Amino acid sequence: TSHRYVSARAAEILGRPVEELCMVTCHLGNGSSLAAVKHGKSIDTSMGFTPLEGLV
């Protein structure tokens, strides 16, 4: 998913393992969403029943 890619890429740019990081990732496009990522795992998202609900 885009959130997995963004968190992995951010870790790469920072030169740190994704398991050490806490971040909020943003997908802006056809169905925007946010995800809270803690130690490489998504712990919360802005999505309701479908990703097309967008940011509320």
Protein Blocks (a to p, Z undefined) as FASTA:
>chain_A
ZZlmmmmmmmmmnopafklpccddddddehiaddddeehiafbdfbffbmklopZZ
